[in-house]
Amino acid sequence: MIKKLFILFAAGSAALTVSACNTVRGAGQDLESAADAVDKEI
């Protein structure tokens, strides 16, 4: 029983870690595109 809970917790943690990395990467791309747009206007 404890082993199953540990595996479930580990899988959930891995899923959250992967989604967090994708979110940070997307935010970085958004900032970069916004900076490029400002550079074009200036």
C-alpha atoms as an extended CHARMM CRD file, in Angstrom:
* protein
*
        42  EXT
         1         1  MET       CA              0.0000000000        0.0000000000        0.0000000000  PROA      1               0.0000000000
         2         2  ILE       CA              2.7490000000        2.4620000000        0.9120000000  PROA      2               0.0000000000
         3         3  LYS       CA              4.6500000000        1.5640000000       -2.2530000000  PROA      3               0.0000000000
         4         4  LYS       CA              1.5890000000        2.3840000000       -4.3900000000  PROA      4               0.0000000000
         5         5  LEU       CA              1.1680000000        5.7350000000       -2.6500000000  PROA      5               0.0000000000
         6         6  PHE       CA              4.8330000000        6.5330000000       -3.1900000000  PROA      6               0.0000000000
         7         7  ILE       CA              4.6040000000        5.6790000000       -6.9070000000  PROA      7               0.0000000000
         8         8  LEU       CA              1.4600000000        7.8030000000       -7.2430000000  PROA      8               0.0000000000
         9         9  PHE       CA              3.1320000000       10.7230000000       -5.4660000000  PROA      9               0.0000000000
        10        10  ALA       CA              6.2710000000       10.4110000000       -7.6140000000  PROA      10              0.0000000000
        11        11  ALA       CA              4.2320000000       10.3290000000      -10.8320000000  PROA      11              0.0000000000
        12        12  GLY       CA              2.2230000000       13.3750000000       -9.7480000000  PROA      12              0.0000000000
        13        13  SER       CA              5.3660000000       15.2770000000       -8.8440000000  PROA      13              0.0000000000
        14        14  ALA       CA              6.9510000000       14.4570000000      -12.1960000000  PROA      14              0.0000000000
        15        15  ALA       CA              3.8480000000       15.6410000000      -14.0550000000  PROA      15              0.0000000000
        16        16  LEU       CA              3.8080000000       18.9360000000      -12.1520000000  PROA      16              0.0000000000
        17        17  THR       CA              7.5150000000       19.4700000000      -12.7680000000  PROA      17              0.0000000000
        18        18  VAL       CA              7.1700000000       18.9440000000      -16.5140000000  PROA      18              0.0000000000
        19        19  SER       CA              4.1700000000       21.2660000000      -16.7740000000  PROA      19              0.0000000000
        20        20  ALA       CA              5.9400000000       23.9470000000      -14.7350000000  PROA      20              0.0000000000
        21        21  CYS       CA              8.9400000000       23.8420000000      -17.0710000000  PROA      21              0.0000000000
        22        22  ASN       CA              6.6790000000       24.2560000000      -20.0840000000  PROA      22              0.0000000000
        23        23  THR       CA              4.9060000000       27.1790000000      -18.4180000000  PROA      23              0.0000000000
        24        24  VAL       CA              8.1700000000       28.9750000000      -17.6510000000  PROA      24              0.0000000000
        25        25  ARG       CA              9.4200000000       28.3470000000      -21.1910000000  PROA      25              0.0000000000
        26        26  GLY       CA              6.1870000000       29.7640000000      -22.6380000000  PROA      26              0.0000000000
        27        27  ALA       CA              6.3890000000       32.8380000000      -20.4300000000  PROA      27              0.0000000000
        28        28  GLY       CA              9.9590000000       33.4140000000      -21.6020000000  PROA      28              0.0000000000
        29        29  GLN       CA              8.8910000000       33.1800000000      -25.2300000000  PROA      29              0.0000000000
        30        30  ASP       CA              6.0460000000       35.6390000000      -24.6060000000  PROA      30              0.0000000000
        31        31  LEU       CA              8.4350000000       38.1310000000      -23.0260000000  PROA      31              0.0000000000
        32        32  GLU       CA             10.8690000000       37.7350000000      -25.8940000000  PROA      32              0.0000000000
        33        33  SER       CA              8.1910000000       38.3420000000      -28.5220000000  PROA      33              0.0000000000
        34        34  ALA       CA              6.9200000000       41.3850000000      -26.6140000000  PROA      34              0.0000000000
        35        35  ALA       CA             10.4520000000       42.7930000000      -26.4640000000  PROA      35              0.0000000000
        36        36  ASP       CA             10.8620000000       42.2150000000      -30.2000000000  PROA      36              0.0000000000
        37        37  ALA       CA              7.6060000000       44.0560000000      -30.8840000000  PROA      37              0.0000000000
        38        38  VAL       CA              8.7540000000       47.0260000000      -28.7930000000  PROA      38              0.0000000000
        39        39  ASP       CA             12.1090000000       47.0700000000      -30.6080000000  PROA      39              0.0000000000
        40        40  LYS       CA             10.3300000000       47.1870000000      -33.9710000000  PROA      40              0.0000000000
        41        41  GLU       CA              8.2040000000       50.1370000000      -32.8610000000  PROA      41              0.0000000000
        42        42  ILE       CA             11.2080000000       52.0810000000      -31.5870000000  PROA      42              0.0000000000
